[in-house]
Amino acid sequence: MDSDSTALIREVERETLTLRQVETEIRKVIVGQDYLIDRLLVGLLTRAHLLIEGVPGLAKTLSVKTLARTLHLDFQRIQFTPDLLPADLIGTMIFDRQKNEFLPHKGPIFSHIVLTDEINRAPAKVQSALLECMEERQVTLGDVTYSLEDPFLVLATQNPIEQEGTYPLAEAQVDRFMMKLKLTYPSRAEEEEILGRMLVEAPIDVDAVLDRQRLLELRQAADQVYLDAKMRRYILDLVTATRDPRAAGFDDFAELIAFGASPRATLFLARAVKGLALVRGRGYVIPEDVKEIAPDILRHRIVATYEAEAEEITTDDLVARLLDRVEVP
């Protein structure tokens, strides 16, 4: 790297001080959950929608609400239920008798950060109302299209163990999320701290330390993180191996992967590793960044074959095997 790149890396590394402030405020409320907090910060930096999956009681909703409290941004929580309608999400047109015309009544989706809680409890027609919002960052009411103000993030939660009264997300819907996060139980030490901190309910003050302009500056810094040509080839090798394993020299994977990841996964992975590098305090991407965040990008974009399911091989298993076998630069 030349001197300009070195100066840029130093500038990017200084930006991490603000991220540490945000993390400090979140940790006033959240114990542990390093993985979730890191990914929430990456999502903020990379304009990413996140799907957070975990059993009840793992602080999914609390983490998102706490993140929103650290930001000087509009926040809306939408509880998805089977009787929810698209209009409850995006809004509708209401007739104004005085003006003798229909006027838009905007829904809660018109916000900076939107928490869609238990997203798989709403039917497909409600889920599909999010497609235009998440991909094109706009909403159409009647014959008028309204742009959603930047930043706009959808942070969705879902419970993976309860199937009754739920509606599985369509592949097109899931693909709109940059990352699908899988949360696990806290360690015994973390749970002991949770017990000590939360046994008596008391309000915890969280300071808003990041405004809209500062967030946009941080995003520009993430965009400037150095991604070497070798790292780009590594990302391409990894993603294209999911589509055509035989061409990559992995004949045994051909019987396990029905459909691989699309070019959207390549773009998302490249953005995510740059965001993760900034969160880690670096102005450049290393192979470990790719290995760390690739499962979150790819697990919901690979469709396993019936043979893989019969052998109880999950998409997480497939991604792990690919990461072991694709040559690292």
Contacts in CASP RR format, 6 or more apart in sequence:
PFRMAT RR
TARGET T0000
AUTHOR 0000-0000-0000
METHOD contacts of the structure
MODEL  1
MDSDSTALIREVERETLTLRQVETEIRKVIVGQDYLIDRLLVGLLTRAHL
LIEGVPGLAKTLSVKTLARTLHLDFQRIQFTPDLLPADLIGTMIFDRQKN
EFLPHKGPIFSHIVLTDEINRAPAKVQSALLECMEERQVTLGDVTYSLED
PFLVLATQNPIEQEGTYPLAEAQVDRFMMKLKLTYPSRAEEEEILGRMLV
EAPIDVDAVLDRQRLLELRQAADQVYLDAKMRRYILDLVTATRDPRAAGF
DDFAELIAFGASPRATLFLARAVKGLALVRGRGYVIPEDVKEIAPDILRH
RIVATYEAEAEEITTDDLVARLLDRVEVP
1 9 0 8 1.000
1 226 0 8 1.000
1 284 0 8 1.000
5 226 0 8 1.000
8 224 0 8 1.000
8 226 0 8 1.000
8 283 0 8 1.000
9 226 0 8 1.000
9 282 0 8 1.000
9 283 0 8 1.000
9 284 0 8 1.000
11 221 0 8 1.000
11 224 0 8 1.000
12 221 0 8 1.000
12 222 0 8 1.000
12 224 0 8 1.000
12 225 0 8 1.000
12 278 0 8 1.000
12 281 0 8 1.000
12 282 0 8 1.000
12 283 0 8 1.000
13 281 0 8 1.000
13 282 0 8 1.000
13 283 0 8 1.000
15 217 0 8 1.000
15 218 0 8 1.000
15 221 0 8 1.000
15 278 0 8 1.000
16 278 0 8 1.000
16 279 0 8 1.000
16 280 0 8 1.000
16 281 0 8 1.000
18 209 0 8 1.000
18 210 0 8 1.000
18 214 0 8 1.000
18 218 0 8 1.000
19 41 0 8 1.000
19 218 0 8 1.000
19 278 0 8 1.000
19 279 0 8 1.000
21 209 0 8 1.000
21 210 0 8 1.000
22 41 0 8 1.000
22 67 0 8 1.000
22 70 0 8 1.000
22 71 0 8 1.000
22 209 0 8 1.000
22 210 0 8 1.000
23 37 0 8 1.000
23 41 0 8 1.000
25 66 0 8 1.000
25 69 0 8 1.000
25 70 0 8 1.000
25 206 0 8 1.000
25 207 0 8 1.000
25 209 0 8 1.000
26 37 0 8 1.000
26 40 0 8 1.000
26 63 0 8 1.000
26 66 0 8 1.000
26 67 0 8 1.000
26 70 0 8 1.000
26 206 0 8 1.000
27 37 0 8 1.000
28 66 0 8 1.000
28 204 0 8 1.000
28 205 0 8 1.000
28 206 0 8 1.000
29 62 0 8 1.000
29 66 0 8 1.000
29 204 0 8 1.000
29 206 0 8 1.000
30 36 0 8 1.000
30 37 0 8 1.000
30 59 0 8 1.000
30 62 0 8 1.000
30 63 0 8 1.000
30 66 0 8 1.000
31 186 0 8 1.000
31 190 0 8 1.000
31 193 0 8 1.000
31 194 0 8 1.000
31 197 0 8 1.000
32 186 0 8 1.000
32 190 0 8 1.000
33 58 0 8 1.000
33 59 0 8 1.000
33 63 0 8 1.000
33 183 0 8 1.000
33 186 0 8 1.000
35 181 0 8 1.000
35 183 0 8 1.000
36 52 0 8 1.000
36 59 0 8 1.000
36 60 0 8 1.000
36 63 0 8 1.000
36 181 0 8 1.000
36 183 0 8 1.000
37 63 0 8 1.000
38 276 0 8 1.000
38 279 0 8 1.000
39 50 0 8 1.000
39 179 0 8 1.000
39 181 0 8 1.000
39 293 0 8 1.000
39 296 0 8 1.000
40 50 0 8 1.000
40 63 0 8 1.000
40 64 0 8 1.000
40 67 0 8 1.000
40 155 0 8 1.000
41 279 0 8 1.000
42 48 0 8 1.000
42 179 0 8 1.000
42 272 0 8 1.000
42 275 0 8 1.000
42 276 0 8 1.000
42 279 0 8 1.000
42 293 0 8 1.000
43 50 0 8 1.000
43 153 0 8 1.000
43 178 0 8 1.000
43 179 0 8 1.000
43 272 0 8 1.000
43 275 0 8 1.000
44 67 0 8 1.000
44 151 0 8 1.000
44 153 0 8 1.000
44 215 0 8 1.000
44 218 0 8 1.000
44 219 0 8 1.000
45 218 0 8 1.000
45 219 0 8 1.000
45 222 0 8 1.000
45 275 0 8 1.000
45 278 0 8 1.000
45 279 0 8 1.000
46 178 0 8 1.000
46 219 0 8 1.000
46 222 0 8 1.000
46 271 0 8 1.000
46 272 0 8 1.000
46 274 0 8 1.000
46 275 0 8 1.000
47 150 0 8 1.000
47 151 0 8 1.000
47 153 0 8 1.000
47 219 0 8 1.000
47 271 0 8 1.000
48 153 0 8 1.000
48 177 0 8 1.000
48 178 0 8 1.000
48 179 0 8 1.000
48 268 0 8 1.000
48 271 0 8 1.000
48 272 0 8 1.000
49 134 0 8 1.000
49 153 0 8 1.000
49 154 0 8 1.000
49 155 0 8 1.000
49 156 0 8 1.000
49 176 0 8 1.000
49 177 0 8 1.000
49 178 0 8 1.000
50 153 0 8 1.000
50 154 0 8 1.000
50 155 0 8 1.000
50 156 0 8 1.000
50 177 0 8 1.000
50 178 0 8 1.000
50 179 0 8 1.000
50 180 0 8 1.000
50 181 0 8 1.000
51 119 0 8 1.000
51 156 0 8 1.000
51 157 0 8 1.000
51 158 0 8 1.000
51 169 0 8 1.000
51 174 0 8 1.000
51 177 0 8 1.000
51 179 0 8 1.000
51 180 0 8 1.000
51 181 0 8 1.000
51 300 0 8 1.000
52 60 0 8 1.000
52 63 0 8 1.000
52 64 0 8 1.000
52 155 0 8 1.000
52 156 0 8 1.000
52 157 0 8 1.000
52 158 0 8 1.000
52 181 0 8 1.000
52 183 0 8 1.000
53 157 0 8 1.000
53 158 0 8 1.000
53 159 0 8 1.000
53 160 0 8 1.000
53 180 0 8 1.000
53 181 0 8 1.000
53 182 0 8 1.000
53 183 0 8 1.000
54 60 0 8 1.000
54 157 0 8 1.000
54 158 0 8 1.000
54 159 0 8 1.000
54 160 0 8 1.000
54 182 0 8 1.000
54 183 0 8 1.000
55 159 0 8 1.000
55 160 0 8 1.000
55 161 0 8 1.000
55 183 0 8 1.000
56 159 0 8 1.000
58 183 0 8 1.000
58 184 0 8 1.000
58 185 0 8 1.000
58 186 0 8 1.000
60 157 0 8 1.000
60 183 0 8 1.000
61 77 0 8 1.000
61 115 0 8 1.000
61 117 0 8 1.000
61 157 0 8 1.000
64 113 0 8 1.000
64 115 0 8 1.000
64 155 0 8 1.000
64 157 0 8 1.000
65 75 0 8 1.000
65 77 0 8 1.000
65 115 0 8 1.000
66 206 0 8 1.000
67 113 0 8 1.000
68 75 0 8 1.000
68 113 0 8 1.000
68 115 0 8 1.000
69 206 0 8 1.000
69 208 0 8 1.000
70 206 0 8 1.000
70 207 0 8 1.000
70 208 0 8 1.000
70 209 0 8 1.000
70 210 0 8 1.000
71 112 0 8 1.000
71 113 0 8 1.000
71 208 0 8 1.000
71 210 0 8 1.000
71 211 0 8 1.000
71 215 0 8 1.000
72 208 0 8 1.000
72 210 0 8 1.000
72 211 0 8 1.000
72 212 0 8 1.000
73 112 0 8 1.000
73 113 0 8 1.000
73 151 0 8 1.000
73 211 0 8 1.000
73 212 0 8 1.000
73 215 0 8 1.000
74 111 0 8 1.000
74 112 0 8 1.000
74 113 0 8 1.000
75 111 0 8 1.000
75 112 0 8 1.000
75 113 0 8 1.000
75 114 0 8 1.000
75 115 0 8 1.000
76 108 0 8 1.000
76 109 0 8 1.000
76 111 0 8 1.000
76 113 0 8 1.000
76 114 0 8 1.000
76 115 0 8 1.000
77 114 0 8 1.000
77 115 0 8 1.000
77 117 0 8 1.000
78 84 0 8 1.000
78 88 0 8 1.000
78 89 0 8 1.000
78 108 0 8 1.000
78 109 0 8 1.000
78 114 0 8 1.000
78 115 0 8 1.000
78 116 0 8 1.000
78 117 0 8 1.000
79 117 0 8 1.000
79 118 0 8 1.000
80 116 0 8 1.000
80 117 0 8 1.000
80 118 0 8 1.000
80 119 0 8 1.000
80 120 0 8 1.000
80 121 0 8 1.000
80 122 0 8 1.000
80 126 0 8 1.000
81 118 0 8 1.000
81 121 0 8 1.000
81 122 0 8 1.000
82 121 0 8 1.000
82 122 0 8 1.000
82 123 0 8 1.000
82 165 0 8 1.000
82 167 0 8 1.000
84 122 0 8 1.000
84 123 0 8 1.000
84 126 0 8 1.000
85 125 0 8 1.000
85 126 0 8 1.000
86 125 0 8 1.000
86 126 0 8 1.000
86 128 0 8 1.000
86 129 0 8 1.000
87 107 0 8 1.000
88 107 0 8 1.000
88 126 0 8 1.000
89 107 0 8 1.000
89 108 0 8 1.000
89 109 0 8 1.000
89 126 0 8 1.000
89 129 0 8 1.000
89 130 0 8 1.000
90 106 0 8 1.000
90 107 0 8 1.000
90 109 0 8 1.000
90 129 0 8 1.000
90 133 0 8 1.000
90 139 0 8 1.000
90 141 0 8 1.000
91 104 0 8 1.000
91 105 0 8 1.000
91 106 0 8 1.000
91 107 0 8 1.000
91 109 0 8 1.000
91 139 0 8 1.000
91 141 0 8 1.000
92 104 0 8 1.000
92 105 0 8 1.000
92 141 0 8 1.000
93 102 0 8 1.000
93 103 0 8 1.000
93 104 0 8 1.000
93 105 0 8 1.000
93 141 0 8 1.000
93 142 0 8 1.000
94 102 0 8 1.000
94 103 0 8 1.000
94 104 0 8 1.000
94 105 0 8 1.000
95 101 0 8 1.000
95 102 0 8 1.000
95 103 0 8 1.000
96 102 0 8 1.000
96 103 0 8 1.000
102 142 0 8 1.000
104 141 0 8 1.000
104 142 0 8 1.000
104 144 0 8 1.000
104 146 0 8 1.000
106 139 0 8 1.000
106 141 0 8 1.000
106 146 0 8 1.000
108 114 0 8 1.000
109 130 0 8 1.000
109 133 0 8 1.000
109 139 0 8 1.000
109 148 0 8 1.000
110 139 0 8 1.000
110 146 0 8 1.000
110 148 0 8 1.000
110 149 0 8 1.000
111 152 0 8 1.000
112 149 0 8 1.000
112 151 0 8 1.000
112 152 0 8 1.000
112 153 0 8 1.000
112 212 0 8 1.000
113 151 0 8 1.000
113 153 0 8 1.000
113 155 0 8 1.000
114 152 0 8 1.000
114 153 0 8 1.000
114 154 0 8 1.000
114 155 0 8 1.000
115 155 0 8 1.000
115 156 0 8 1.000
115 157 0 8 1.000
116 130 0 8 1.000
116 154 0 8 1.000
116 155 0 8 1.000
116 156 0 8 1.000
116 157 0 8 1.000
117 156 0 8 1.000
117 157 0 8 1.000
118 157 0 8 1.000
118 158 0 8 1.000
118 159 0 8 1.000
119 127 0 8 1.000
119 156 0 8 1.000
119 157 0 8 1.000
119 158 0 8 1.000
119 169 0 8 1.000
120 158 0 8 1.000
120 159 0 8 1.000
120 166 0 8 1.000
120 167 0 8 1.000
120 168 0 8 1.000
120 169 0 8 1.000
121 165 0 8 1.000
121 166 0 8 1.000
121 167 0 8 1.000
122 167 0 8 1.000
123 167 0 8 1.000
124 167 0 8 1.000
124 170 0 8 1.000
127 167 0 8 1.000
127 169 0 8 1.000
127 170 0 8 1.000
127 173 0 8 1.000
128 170 0 8 1.000
128 173 0 8 1.000
130 154 0 8 1.000
130 173 0 8 1.000
130 176 0 8 1.000
131 172 0 8 1.000
131 173 0 8 1.000
131 176 0 8 1.000
132 138 0 8 1.000
132 139 0 8 1.000
132 140 0 8 1.000
133 139 0 8 1.000
133 148 0 8 1.000
133 152 0 8 1.000
133 154 0 8 1.000
134 154 0 8 1.000
134 176 0 8 1.000
134 177 0 8 1.000
135 176 0 8 1.000
137 147 0 8 1.000
137 148 0 8 1.000
137 150 0 8 1.000
137 152 0 8 1.000
138 145 0 8 1.000
138 146 0 8 1.000
138 147 0 8 1.000
138 148 0 8 1.000
139 145 0 8 1.000
139 146 0 8 1.000
139 148 0 8 1.000
140 146 0 8 1.000
150 216 0 8 1.000
151 212 0 8 1.000
151 215 0 8 1.000
151 216 0 8 1.000
151 219 0 8 1.000
154 177 0 8 1.000
156 177 0 8 1.000
158 166 0 8 1.000
158 169 0 8 1.000
159 166 0 8 1.000
171 303 0 8 1.000
174 180 0 8 1.000
174 300 0 8 1.000
175 262 0 8 1.000
175 264 0 8 1.000
175 300 0 8 1.000
175 301 0 8 1.000
177 300 0 8 1.000
178 268 0 8 1.000
178 271 0 8 1.000
178 272 0 8 1.000
178 297 0 8 1.000
179 268 0 8 1.000
179 272 0 8 1.000
179 293 0 8 1.000
179 296 0 8 1.000
179 297 0 8 1.000
180 296 0 8 1.000
180 299 0 8 1.000
180 300 0 8 1.000
181 296 0 8 1.000
182 299 0 8 1.000
182 316 0 8 1.000
185 191 0 8 1.000
186 194 0 8 1.000
210 218 0 8 1.000
218 278 0 8 1.000
221 278 0 8 1.000
222 271 0 8 1.000
222 274 0 8 1.000
222 275 0 8 1.000
222 278 0 8 1.000
223 274 0 8 1.000
225 274 0 8 1.000
225 275 0 8 1.000
225 277 0 8 1.000
225 278 0 8 1.000
225 282 0 8 1.000
225 283 0 8 1.000
225 284 0 8 1.000
225 285 0 8 1.000
226 283 0 8 1.000
226 284 0 8 1.000
226 285 0 8 1.000
227 270 0 8 1.000
227 273 0 8 1.000
227 274 0 8 1.000
227 284 0 8 1.000
227 285 0 8 1.000
228 284 0 8 1.000
228 285 0 8 1.000
228 329 0 8 1.000
230 329 0 8 1.000
231 273 0 8 1.000
231 285 0 8 1.000
231 286 0 8 1.000
231 287 0 8 1.000
231 290 0 8 1.000
231 329 0 8 1.000
232 270 0 8 1.000
233 329 0 8 1.000
234 287 0 8 1.000
234 290 0 8 1.000
234 326 0 8 1.000
234 327 0 8 1.000
234 328 0 8 1.000
234 329 0 8 1.000
235 266 0 8 1.000
235 269 0 8 1.000
235 270 0 8 1.000
235 273 0 8 1.000
235 290 0 8 1.000
236 266 0 8 1.000
237 248 0 8 1.000
237 326 0 8 1.000
237 327 0 8 1.000
238 269 0 8 1.000
238 290 0 8 1.000
238 294 0 8 1.000
238 298 0 8 1.000
238 322 0 8 1.000
238 323 0 8 1.000
238 326 0 8 1.000
239 261 0 8 1.000
239 263 0 8 1.000
239 265 0 8 1.000
239 266 0 8 1.000
239 269 0 8 1.000
239 298 0 8 1.000
240 247 0 8 1.000
240 248 0 8 1.000
241 248 0 8 1.000
241 250 0 8 1.000
241 253 0 8 1.000
241 322 0 8 1.000
241 326 0 8 1.000
242 257 0 8 1.000
242 260 0 8 1.000
242 261 0 8 1.000
242 265 0 8 1.000
242 298 0 8 1.000
242 301 0 8 1.000
242 302 0 8 1.000
242 318 0 8 1.000
242 322 0 8 1.000
243 260 0 8 1.000
243 261 0 8 1.000
245 251 0 8 1.000
245 252 0 8 1.000
245 253 0 8 1.000
245 254 0 8 1.000
245 257 0 8 1.000
246 254 0 8 1.000
248 326 0 8 1.000
250 322 0 8 1.000
250 325 0 8 1.000
253 318 0 8 1.000
253 321 0 8 1.000
253 322 0 8 1.000
255 305 0 8 1.000
255 307 0 8 1.000
255 308 0 8 1.000
256 304 0 8 1.000
256 305 0 8 1.000
256 307 0 8 1.000
256 308 0 8 1.000
256 313 0 8 1.000
256 318 0 8 1.000
257 302 0 8 1.000
257 303 0 8 1.000
257 304 0 8 1.000
257 305 0 8 1.000
257 308 0 8 1.000
257 318 0 8 1.000
258 303 0 8 1.000
258 304 0 8 1.000
258 305 0 8 1.000
259 302 0 8 1.000
259 303 0 8 1.000
260 301 0 8 1.000
260 302 0 8 1.000
260 303 0 8 1.000
261 297 0 8 1.000
261 298 0 8 1.000
261 301 0 8 1.000
261 302 0 8 1.000
262 301 0 8 1.000
264 301 0 8 1.000
265 297 0 8 1.000
265 298 0 8 1.000
265 301 0 8 1.000
268 297 0 8 1.000
269 290 0 8 1.000
269 293 0 8 1.000
269 294 0 8 1.000
269 297 0 8 1.000
269 298 0 8 1.000
272 293 0 8 1.000
272 296 0 8 1.000
272 297 0 8 1.000
273 285 0 8 1.000
273 289 0 8 1.000
273 290 0 8 1.000
273 293 0 8 1.000
274 285 0 8 1.000
276 289 0 8 1.000
276 292 0 8 1.000
276 293 0 8 1.000
277 283 0 8 1.000
277 284 0 8 1.000
277 285 0 8 1.000
277 286 0 8 1.000
277 289 0 8 1.000
280 289 0 8 1.000
287 328 0 8 1.000
287 329 0 8 1.000
291 323 0 8 1.000
294 319 0 8 1.000
294 323 0 8 1.000
295 316 0 8 1.000
295 319 0 8 1.000
295 320 0 8 1.000
295 323 0 8 1.000
298 315 0 8 1.000
298 319 0 8 1.000
299 315 0 8 1.000
299 316 0 8 1.000
299 319 0 8 1.000
300 315 0 8 1.000
302 315 0 8 1.000
302 318 0 8 1.000
302 319 0 8 1.000
303 315 0 8 1.000
304 313 0 8 1.000
304 314 0 8 1.000
304 315 0 8 1.000
304 318 0 8 1.000
308 318 0 8 1.000
END
